[in-house]
Amino acid sequence: MGETPLKTWFQVISSSTFKNFAEFRQTFGSADLFKNCTIFNISGNSFRLIAAIHYKSQIVFIRNILTHTDYDKEKWKDDRC
C-alpha cells in the first residue's frame, strides 16, 4: 500500500476534533459504522481501515488495515469493536 493515502488520513485525523459520528461524517463522508468501529476507505477503496473512535477523549485506536479482499472475508468482525 502506498503510504501517502494513509499519511493523509492520519494528518486529517490528527488535526481535527469531532463531537460525534454525524459531525465526523462531514469530513469523512464515506465512513461507515459497525458496532463501535468506524470503517474508512483508503487509497481509492483498495484498503479498509477499521478504528475505534472515542469522541470524548479524542482518541482513535486503529484496529485493522486490510485489503478490500480481506475485508470482504469479514473475519475482522470477530474482533471486538
Secondary structure, 3 states (H helix, E strand, C coil): CCHHHHHHHHHHHHCCCCCCHHHHHHHCCCCEEECCEEEEEECCCCEEEEEEEECCCCEEEEEEEEEHHHHHCCHHHHCCC
